[in-house]
Amino acid sequence: SQRVIDRSDSIAALVIASQAAENAGIQQDAHIKFTLPTDAQAETVVRTNLRSATRALTLLLDNARKFTKEGEVRLAIQKQPATIDFIVEDTGIGVPAQEAEHIFDEFVQLDEYYDGTGIGLTVARSIARRLGGDIRLDTSYSGGARFVMSLPKE
């Protein structure tokens, strides 16, 4: 859908991050060490749609969880001049730089041995864009995968 999502919720970024982590169930995985920040940047208030922003971030965490058989998943929050960035970083199998845009296409699975339909990243990016933000793969990261979801603060 291309419909813009109403952004009438003023909510701390940490609330979005905490709900997404809970929805993904990532804190219950014994094989993954999960970290979530609680610093001042995490308390920054963003004007968004809580349900939709949480859904997009949950999909990113689900992806990190699925492709990290053992290791770490970190969720960081960074305040930028006009946006709040939610950074999901894992120590999983990673994504080749040449696939950075292709992985956001519908039904794309780079590894056929993993469960899923290949639409999670497509849906997450669509939601973020309909909220006035975006999701991108940080191709400079080489320790697994790093996805950045940016949402406008206002």
Helices and strands as residue ranges (DSSP letters): E 9-12, H 13-24, G 26-28, E 32-35, G 40-43, E 45-48, H 50-67, E 71-79, E 83-90, G 97-99, G 102-104, H 120-130, E 134-137, E 145-152
